Amino acid sequence: MNLQLEQIAEKGAENLKALLHESADKIREAWESALAEAELQETAPRFRLNYQILISPDESKVEYQVSFSIRYKVSVEDELPDPSQPQFTFNKN
């Protein structure tokens, strides 16, 4: 690995730890919310935590980002009527 990548990797590890520490309360809230939502929806919990390194060589900048989100999904299932099958309506008397 070249020297620049080595430096980015080392700084990246430090910054990841710092960003997670700094955002721990908010991440924990989002995590708990994901668990609660999954229980309500009767699905497996989904929580996304991303770490990204953005390099701008022309500006000699490196940006380190942590993002997290909860995936909400609500659905209803229904059957499609078969157009080749006639629908019968029975009168109740």
Secondary structure, 3 states (H helix, E strand, C coil): CCHHHHHHHHHHHHHHHHHHHHCHHHHHHHHHHHHHHHHHHCCCCCEEEEEEEEEEHHHCEEEEEEEEEECCCCCCCCCCCCCCCCCCCCCCC
